[in-house]
Amino acid sequence: MKNLPNVLTISRIVLLAPLLIMIYLPNDQLNFISVFLFILIALTDFFDGFFARRQNITSEFGKMLDPIADKLLVAGVLIVLMIKGTIEDLSILPALLIIFREIFISGLREFAANRNAQASIDVSQVGKLKTAIQMLSLLLILSSLVLKNLIILLNIGIIFLWISMLLALISGYKYYKSVFN
């Protein structure tokens, strides 16, 4: 449990509460800091996997906690942005579908693990692309809170949110098929 990748994953979860508070509060300075904190958290997601593979120190704990940390980050930021009204109207649909997909995949993983102790669902290339586009989308949307006069950041972020929703549904279907084939 006390290896660098696991420390990075745990730090991502610990930093989530301050991030969500900073996003929610109507304070330009905190919103500015939240953009950098989001980048830091996203980088820990990249580096925990990078170091785990490079140093060959993957663990069952890390395999369990990493997707949970990812889902908490994405769902938490999306929910706060919806509550705040930054993501609104029809754009709530991709945010909700992304959150629903994450819950569905968690259930699929649990089902697969209970069905066969050796079963696991590997991350697909579509899933990796989905995650990258989701992170870019959320970064652009968060940046629009700071750079209010650049509404194009919000619009591009919302477009990427729709794209990531499509990729989330495709990868979710692939996961479903891999469990039930």
C-alpha contacts under 8 A as a table, 3 or more apart, distances in Angstrom:
res1	aa1	res2	aa2	distance
1	M	6	N	6.09
1	M	7	V	7.86
1	M	59	S	7.60
1	M	61	F	6.66
1	M	62	G	7.66
2	K	6	N	6.47
2	K	7	V	6.52
3	N	6	N	5.53
3	N	7	V	6.22
3	N	57	I	7.70
4	L	7	V	5.02
4	L	8	L	6.14
4	L	48	D	7.13
4	L	51	F	7.37
4	L	52	A	7.92
5	P	8	L	5.13
5	P	9	T	6.27
5	P	47	F	7.26
5	P	48	D	4.03
5	P	49	G	6.66
5	P	51	F	6.09
5	P	52	A	5.68
5	P	62	G	7.39
6	N	9	T	4.98
6	N	10	I	6.09
6	N	48	D	6.92
6	N	61	F	7.76
6	N	62	G	5.66
7	V	10	I	5.13
7	V	11	S	6.02
8	L	11	S	5.02
8	L	12	R	6.28
8	L	44	T	5.59
8	L	45	D	7.44
8	L	47	F	7.68
8	L	48	D	5.74
9	T	12	R	5.14
9	T	13	I	6.71
9	T	44	T	6.85
9	T	45	D	6.78
9	T	48	D	6.45
9	T	62	G	7.56
9	T	65	L	7.14
9	T	66	D	6.00
9	T	69	A	6.72
10	I	13	I	5.21
10	I	14	V	6.27
10	I	65	L	7.99
10	I	69	A	7.78
11	S	14	V	4.96
11	S	15	L	5.96
12	R	15	L	5.30
12	R	16	L	6.28
12	R	41	I	5.43
12	R	44	T	6.70
12	R	45	D	7.49
12	R	69	A	6.64
13	I	16	L	5.21
13	I	17	A	7.77
13	I	69	A	5.73
13	I	72	L	7.55
13	I	73	L	7.66
14	V	17	A	6.62
15	L	18	P	5.71
15	L	19	L	6.26
15	L	37	L	7.96
15	L	41	I	7.38
16	L	19	L	5.03
16	L	20	L	6.15
16	L	72	L	7.95
16	L	73	L	6.57
16	L	76	G	7.95
17	A	20	L	5.27
17	A	21	I	6.25
18	P	21	I	5.14
18	P	22	M	6.11
19	L	22	M	5.18
19	L	23	I	6.21
19	L	34	S	5.66
19	L	37	L	6.53
19	L	38	F	6.99
20	L	23	I	5.12
20	L	24	Y	6.10
20	L	76	G	6.92
20	L	77	V	6.39
20	L	80	V	6.66
21	I	24	Y	5.14
21	I	25	L	6.15
22	M	25	L	5.50
22	M	27	N	7.76
22	M	30	L	5.04
22	M	31	N	5.77
22	M	33	I	7.52
22	M	34	S	5.71
23	I	26	P	7.76
23	I	30	L	7.05
23	I	31	N	5.42
23	I	34	S	6.03
23	I	77	V	8.00
23	I	80	V	7.20
23	I	81	L	7.64
23	I	142	L	7.67
24	Y	80	V	6.14
24	Y	81	L	7.41
24	Y	84	K	6.27
25	L	30	L	7.34
25	L	31	N	7.62
26	P	31	N	7.60
27	N	30	L	5.35
27	N	31	N	6.10
28	D	31	N	4.99
28	D	32	F	6.07
28	D	145	L	7.76
28	D	146	V	6.24
29	Q	32	F	5.03
29	Q	33	I	6.28
30	L	33	I	4.99
30	L	34	S	5.99
31	N	34	S	4.93
31	N	35	V	6.58
31	N	142	L	7.56
31	N	145	L	6.57
31	N	146	V	6.08
32	F	35	V	5.48
32	F	36	F	7.07
32	F	143	S	7.65
32	F	145	L	7.98
32	F	146	V	5.69
33	I	36	F	5.31
33	I	37	L	6.14
34	S	37	L	4.86
34	S	38	F	5.88
34	S	142	L	7.69
35	V	38	F	5.14
35	V	39	I	6.32
35	V	139	L	6.79
35	V	142	L	6.05
35	V	143	S	6.25
36	F	39	I	5.01
36	F	40	L	6.16
37	L	40	L	4.96
37	L	41	I	6.13
38	F	41	I	5.08
38	F	42	A	6.07
38	F	139	L	7.28
39	I	42	A	5.05
39	I	43	L	6.07
39	I	139	L	7.52
40	L	43	L	5.08
40	L	44	T	6.31
41	I	44	T	5.11
41	I	45	D	6.50
42	A	45	D	5.10
42	A	46	F	6.62
42	A	135	M	7.24
43	L	46	F	5.04
43	L	47	F	6.07
44	T	47	F	5.00
44	T	48	D	5.80
45	D	48	D	5.55
45	D	49	G	6.83
45	D	66	D	7.86
45	D	70	D	7.57
46	F	49	G	5.73
46	F	50	F	6.22
47	F	50	F	4.71
47	F	51	F	5.88
48	D	51	F	5.45
48	D	52	A	6.04
49	G	52	A	5.05
49	G	53	R	6.13
50	F	53	R	5.44
50	F	54	R	5.98
51	F	54	R	4.95
51	F	55	Q	5.67
51	F	56	N	7.74
51	F	57	I	7.81
52	A	55	Q	5.49
52	A	56	N	5.50
52	A	57	I	4.90
52	A	58	T	5.12
53	R	56	N	4.86
53	R	57	I	6.70
53	R	58	T	6.78
54	R	57	I	7.95
58	T	62	G	6.60
58	T	63	K	7.28
59	S	62	G	5.08
59	S	63	K	6.15
60	E	63	K	5.00
60	E	64	M	6.14
61	F	64	M	5.19
61	F	65	L	6.02
62	G	65	L	5.06
62	G	66	D	5.65
63	K	66	D	5.77
63	K	67	P	7.26
64	M	67	P	6.53
64	M	68	I	7.01
65	L	68	I	5.11
65	L	69	A	6.14
66	D	69	A	5.16
66	D	70	D	6.28
67	P	70	D	4.95
67	P	71	K	6.12
68	I	71	K	5.16
68	I	72	L	6.10
69	A	72	L	5.13
69	A	73	L	6.16
70	D	73	L	5.25
70	D	74	V	6.29
71	K	74	V	5.29
71	K	75	A	5.83
71	K	99	I	7.99
71	K	102	E	6.28
72	L	75	A	5.31
72	L	76	G	5.58
73	L	76	G	5.25
73	L	77	V	6.06
74	V	77	V	5.42
74	V	78	L	6.07
74	V	99	I	7.73
74	V	134	Q	7.87
75	A	78	L	5.17
75	A	79	I	5.98
75	A	98	I	7.92
75	A	99	I	5.60
76	G	79	I	5.24
76	G	80	V	6.20
77	V	80	V	5.23
77	V	81	L	6.07
77	V	138	L	7.67
78	L	81	L	5.12
78	L	82	M	6.15
78	L	87	I	7.85
78	L	95	A	6.16
78	L	138	L	7.90
79	I	82	M	5.09
79	I	83	I	6.12
79	I	95	A	7.97
80	V	83	I	5.01
80	V	84	K	5.95
81	L	84	K	5.05
81	L	85	G	6.15
81	L	86	T	5.22
81	L	87	I	5.57
82	M	85	G	5.04
82	M	86	T	5.99
82	M	87	I	4.79
82	M	88	E	6.17
82	M	92	I	6.92
83	I	86	T	7.78
84	K	87	I	7.68
85	G	88	E	5.49
86	T	141	I	7.83
87	I	91	S	5.97
87	I	92	I	6.01
87	I	158	I	7.89
88	E	91	S	5.48
88	E	92	I	5.37
89	D	92	I	5.87
90	L	93	L	5.73
91	S	94	P	5.98
91	S	95	A	6.88
91	S	158	I	6.92
91	S	162	W	7.79
92	I	95	A	5.13
92	I	96	L	6.07
93	L	96	L	5.24
93	L	97	L	6.10
94	P	97	L	5.01
94	P	98	I	5.98
94	P	161	L	6.53
94	P	162	W	5.61
94	P	165	M	5.39
95	A	98	I	5.24
95	A	99	I	6.35
95	A	161	L	7.26
95	A	165	M	7.49
96	L	99	I	5.08
96	L	100	F	6.05
97	L	100	F	4.96
97	L	101	R	5.95
97	L	165	M	6.70
98	I	101	R	5.07
98	I	102	E	6.28
98	I	164	S	7.97
98	I	165	M	5.65
98	I	168	A	6.44
98	I	169	L	7.86
99	I	102	E	5.15
99	I	103	I	6.43
100	F	103	I	5.18
100	F	104	F	6.11
101	R	104	F	4.91
101	R	105	I	6.07
101	R	168	A	6.83
101	R	169	L	6.92
101	R	172	G	6.55
102	E	105	I	5.18
102	E	106	S	6.23
103	I	106	S	5.10
103	I	107	G	6.31
104	F	107	G	5.10
104	F	108	L	6.20
104	F	172	G	7.94
105	I	108	L	4.86
105	I	109	R	6.10
105	I	172	G	6.60
105	I	175	Y	7.40
106	S	109	R	5.14
106	S	110	E	6.27
107	G	110	E	5.07
107	G	111	F	6.06
108	L	111	F	4.97
108	L	112	A	6.01
108	L	175	Y	7.79
108	L	176	Y	7.07
108	L	179	V	7.42
109	R	112	A	5.12
109	R	113	A	6.06
109	R	120	S	7.00
109	R	121	I	6.68
110	E	113	A	5.10
110	E	114	N	6.15
111	F	114	N	5.18
111	F	115	R	6.05
112	A	115	R	5.06
112	A	116	N	6.11
112	A	117	A	7.91
112	A	119	A	5.78
112	A	120	S	6.74
112	A	121	I	7.95
112	A	179	V	6.37
113	A	116	N	5.37
113	A	117	A	5.27
113	A	118	Q	7.08
113	A	119	A	5.60
113	A	120	S	6.71
114	N	117	A	6.35
115	R	119	A	7.64
116	N	119	A	5.19
121	I	175	Y	6.85
121	I	178	S	7.61
121	I	179	V	7.77
123	V	127	G	5.92
123	V	128	K	6.83
124	S	127	G	4.97
124	S	128	K	6.33
124	S	171	S	7.27
125	Q	128	K	5.02
125	Q	129	L	6.15
126	V	129	L	5.08
126	V	130	K	6.00
126	V	167	L	6.50
126	V	170	I	7.63
126	V	171	S	5.85
127	G	130	K	4.94
127	G	131	T	6.19
127	G	167	L	7.16
127	G	168	A	6.90
127	G	171	S	5.55
128	K	131	T	5.13
128	K	132	A	6.28
129	L	132	A	5.10
129	L	133	I	6.16
129	L	167	L	7.69
130	K	133	I	5.24
130	K	134	Q	5.98
130	K	164	S	5.11
130	K	165	M	7.81
130	K	167	L	5.34
130	K	168	A	6.02
131	T	134	Q	5.00
131	T	135	M	6.13
131	T	164	S	7.47
132	A	135	M	5.23
132	A	136	L	6.23
133	I	136	L	4.99
133	I	137	S	5.95
133	I	160	F	6.29
133	I	161	L	7.50
133	I	163	I	7.56
133	I	164	S	5.73
134	Q	137	S	4.97
134	Q	138	L	6.13
134	Q	160	F	6.99
134	Q	161	L	6.19
134	Q	164	S	5.51
135	M	138	L	5.17
135	M	139	L	6.02
136	L	139	L	5.03
136	L	140	L	6.14
136	L	157	G	7.28
136	L	160	F	7.44
137	S	140	L	5.25
137	S	141	I	6.20
137	S	156	I	7.54
137	S	157	G	4.29
137	S	158	I	6.62
137	S	159	I	7.79
137	S	160	F	5.12
137	S	161	L	5.48
138	L	141	I	5.04
138	L	142	L	5.96
138	L	157	G	6.56
138	L	161	L	7.67
139	L	142	L	5.13
139	L	143	S	5.99
139	L	157	G	7.56
140	L	143	S	4.98
140	L	144	S	6.21
140	L	153	L	5.49
140	L	154	L	6.24
140	L	156	I	7.20
140	L	157	G	4.90
141	I	144	S	5.10
141	I	145	L	6.91
141	I	153	L	6.45
141	I	154	L	4.88
141	I	157	G	5.14
141	I	158	I	7.19
142	L	145	L	5.36
142	L	146	V	7.18
143	S	146	V	5.28
143	S	147	L	6.09
143	S	153	L	7.05
143	S	154	L	7.86
144	S	147	L	4.95
144	S	148	K	5.47
144	S	150	L	6.60
144	S	151	I	6.55
144	S	153	L	5.44
144	S	154	L	5.30
145	L	148	K	5.66
147	L	150	L	5.61
147	L	151	I	7.91
148	K	151	I	6.31
150	L	153	L	5.86
150	L	154	L	7.72
151	I	154	L	5.34
151	I	155	N	6.43
152	I	155	N	4.91
152	I	156	I	5.97
153	L	156	I	5.26
153	L	157	G	5.95
154	L	157	G	4.97
154	L	158	I	6.10
155	N	158	I	5.12
155	N	159	I	6.26
156	I	159	I	5.01
156	I	160	F	6.24
157	G	160	F	5.13
157	G	161	L	6.13
158	I	161	L	4.78
158	I	162	W	6.37
159	I	162	W	5.21
159	I	163	I	6.38
160	F	163	I	4.88
160	F	164	S	5.99
161	L	164	S	5.09
161	L	165	M	6.14
162	W	165	M	5.01
162	W	166	L	6.45
163	I	166	L	5.19
163	I	167	L	6.36
164	S	167	L	4.96
164	S	168	A	5.86
165	M	168	A	4.87
165	M	169	L	6.19
166	L	169	L	5.21
166	L	170	I	6.26
167	L	170	I	5.01
167	L	171	S	6.01
168	A	171	S	5.23
168	A	172	G	5.82
169	L	172	G	4.96
169	L	173	Y	6.10
170	I	173	Y	5.19
170	I	174	K	6.32
171	S	174	K	4.93
171	S	175	Y	6.18
172	G	175	Y	5.08
172	G	176	Y	6.17
173	Y	176	Y	4.94
173	Y	177	K	6.16
174	K	177	K	5.07
174	K	178	S	6.15
175	Y	178	S	5.09
175	Y	179	V	6.36
176	Y	179	V	5.36
176	Y	180	F	6.32
177	K	180	F	5.23
177	K	181	N	5.76
178	S	181	N	5.54
